[in-house]
Amino acid sequence: MHSRRALAWLFSLAGIAAVTIGGRAMRLNANTVGFAFLVVVLLASVRGGLLVGTVSSIIATLCYNYFFFPPLGTFAIHDPANWFALSAFLITSVIVNRLVAAAHHEAARAESEALKASLLRAVSHDLTTPLTAITIQTEALKRKATLDGELRDAVNGIDEETRRLRRRIDNLLAMARLQAGNAKPRREPTPPADLFHAVREHLPVPLTVHVDDDCPDANVDPALALEILVNLIENAHRVSPPDAPVLLTAARHGKDVRIEVLDRGPGIPPALTADVAQRGLGLQIARSLAAANGGTFDITPRPGGGTIARVDLPAAPLPEETR
């Protein structure tokens, strides 16, 4: 990395020196020399990045002024037209440099996203095969454990965790497809009450549910919205005391539908909420799927102890709004 940056600096300085010496030796006009300097700045930006390109722009401007604008051999400029030409050159070279740096950044980000999606697909695929074998063996053990209560409980626990892991893998595959642009959410008006009912069917955990009377439908992909809630409720249930059911609410929030998952777990210090929201597979899945549906996700401490996981999703337009 350091050698590449050193070569970029060497290329920049050598290029500026070559244009200066060549321009003076061949008595090129200022416009031609200015174009040659711009080419050097462009190539320096491509090879060395923003810092090399910016410094090259400044050095090239100084050389342009000193060697090609009268009076030669001084940085003084007497003709206002030359002031304009020199200023235009500096501004143009800096803009070119920043555009190249931005293009580099976007290309690196796109490459990173493509690599991440590819890795997600590969890892998820490699995990699917052993999970299928575990599921088959678990079903066989269930049949043999009908008369052994302790073994039956252990096998049921393995089965539950296997199902949860498979669901997470399916979520990862969905994230990879969405991020790669190979799939798009099928958004439709979805009542929060229907989502909550589906959650109860998927997760046999104690839940307290409340939906405000004026809560509108959410404009979401129902399958993706359900996965958001399943991941958040699983997290909340895992940290909650046995006698404290998870609270699930939905209400109107401006032009959005705000869904909250509230637990009475140990909670999170306010200073760490932003950091914690970025961690954990379940939270990352919820954030990614919420964004795919045009929504947002965050977590905040719950008054009295615990945590609130909050998802804001677009509200579906009312019938009169669609006319």
HELIX and SHEET records of a PDB file:
HELIX    1   1 HIS A    2  ALA A   25  1                                  24    
HELIX    2   2 ALA A   30  GLY A   48  1                                  19    
HELIX    3   3 LEU A   50  PHE A   68  1                                  19    
HELIX    4   4 PRO A   80  LYS A  144  1                                  65    
HELIX    5   5 GLY A  149  ALA A  180  1                                  32    
HELIX    6   6 PRO A  192  HIS A  202  1                                  11    
HELIX    7   7 PRO A  222  VAL A  239  1                                  18    
HELIX    8   8 PRO A  270  LEU A  272  5                                   3    
HELIX    9   9 THR A  273  ALA A  277  1                                   5    
HELIX   10  10 LEU A  281  ALA A  292  1                                  12    
HELIX   11  11 PRO A  319  GLU A  321  5                                   3    
SHEET    1   A 2 GLU A 188  THR A 190  0                                        
SHEET    2   A 2 ALA A 218  VAL A 220 -1                                        
SHEET    1   B 5 LEU A 207  VAL A 211  0                                        
SHEET    2   B 5 VAL A 246  HIS A 253  1                                        
SHEET    3   B 5 ASP A 256  ASP A 263 -1                                        
SHEET    4   B 5 THR A 307  PRO A 314 -1                                        
SHEET    5   B 5 THR A 296  PRO A 301 -1                                        
END                                                                             
